[in-house]
Amino acid sequence: MPGKRIEIDDETWPALRLLARDRMMTFQELADEAFADLLKKHGRPVDLRAALRKSVAASADVVPLRPKSKSKAPRKRSRR
């Protein structure tokens, strides 16, 4: 997993630490939730599964199913 350094201003850091403590989460869990929400807000998939679903949904042609016709009673098989 790639690591990145970010700068957080002196006023925000204590607020984030307090939020993490109140919610019994780590800073990493808070960051994961925040970035997932940001991606969702902008319509971007968060993981590979979501990306595949989105790409399939965009190019999929919807083909209506034909209604099942009433079938006759099943035939009995004869033994030879």
PyMOL commands that set and color helices and strands:
alter all, ss='L'
color gray80, all
select helices_A, chain A and resi 12-22+27-41+48-59
alter helices_A, ss='H'
color red, helices_A
deselect
rebuild
show_as cartoon
